[in-house]
Amino acid sequence: MPRPTAAQLSYGSATVVFSTVAMLLLSRTESGVGVAVIVLAALLLGLLVAVTVPMPLPRRARANADDRTVPAAGAAPVNRAAVVETSAALRVPAREHSLRG
């Protein structure tokens, strides 16, 4: 199992703290059993939030995700080399004055 990210730890911790405070204020419980149940529920909720935060994709997976795009129905296949050559041919040189004369 991969190690949790900083986002997962912070979202889970914030969820535990805020949900515990909110449930204690809303329930107005004074018994030790009630507080224990609320704390346990907040811990489970924080764990659920931390687990559901999406993990970042590795670099290789991000690069491959762009290649897996599906063309629209009826679209002709694209020759990527031709697109690169065409875009390079369409570049217009900048019309700026040189400081060297």
C-alpha positions in Angstrom: 0.0 0.0 0.0 1.5 3.4 -0.9 2.3 6.0 1.7 -0.4 8.7 2.3 0.3 12.1 0.7 0.3 15.4 2.6 -3.1 16.2 1.2 -4.6 13.0 2.5 -3.1 13.5 5.9 -4.3 17.1 6.1 -7.8 16.5 4.8 -8.2 13.5 7.1 -7.0 15.4 10.2 -9.1 18.4 9.5 -12.1 16.2 9.1 -11.5 14.5 12.4 -11.1 17.8 14.3 -14.0 19.7 12.7 -16.4 16.8 12.8 -15.6 16.0 16.4 -16.2 19.6 17.5 -19.4 19.8 15.4 -20.9 16.6 16.7 -20.0 17.4 20.3 -21.6 20.8 20.0 -24.7 19.5 18.3 -25.3 16.5 20.5 -24.6 18.3 23.8 -23.5 14.9 25.3 -21.9 14.9 28.7 -21.3 11.2 29.3 -18.0 9.5 28.6 -19.6 6.9 26.4 -21.3 9.5 24.2 -18.0 11.4 23.8 -16.2 8.1 22.9 -18.8 7.2 20.3 -18.5 10.7 18.7 -14.7 10.5 18.7 -14.8 7.0 17.1 -17.3 8.2 14.5 -15.1 11.2 13.7 -12.0 9.0 13.4 -13.9 6.7 10.9 -15.1 9.7 8.9 -11.5 11.2 8.8 -10.2 7.8 7.6 -12.9 7.7 4.9 -12.0 11.2 3.7 -8.3 10.5 3.7 -8.7 7.3 1.7 -11.0 8.9 -0.9 -8.7 11.8 -1.7 -7.2 10.9 -5.1 -3.6 9.8 -5.3 -1.4 11.7 -7.8 -0.5 9.8 -10.9 3.2 8.9 -11.5 4.8 10.9 -14.3 4.8 7.9 -16.7 1.1 7.3 -16.1 0.3 11.0 -16.7 2.2 10.9 -20.0 0.4 7.7 -21.1 -3.0 9.2 -20.1 -2.7 11.8 -22.9 -2.0 9.1 -25.5 -5.1 7.1 -24.5 -7.6 9.7 -25.6 -10.3 8.3 -27.9 -11.1 10.2 -31.1 -14.7 11.3 -31.7 -16.9 9.0 -33.7 -16.3 9.3 -37.4 -13.1 11.3 -37.0 -10.3 10.6 -39.3 -7.0 9.4 -37.7 -4.5 12.1 -37.2 -0.9 11.9 -38.4 1.0 13.5 -35.5 4.2 14.0 -37.6 2.3 15.9 -40.2 0.8 18.1 -37.6 4.2 18.9 -36.1 5.6 19.7 -39.6 2.6 21.9 -40.5 2.8 23.9 -37.3 6.5 24.4 -37.7 6.0 25.6 -41.3 3.3 28.1 -40.2 5.5 29.8 -37.7 6.1 33.4 -38.7 9.5 34.9 -37.6 9.2 37.7 -35.2 9.5 41.1 -36.8 11.6 42.8 -34.1 14.5 45.0 -34.6 17.9 43.7 -33.6 20.0 45.7 -31.2 23.1 44.5 -33.0 22.2 46.3 -36.3 
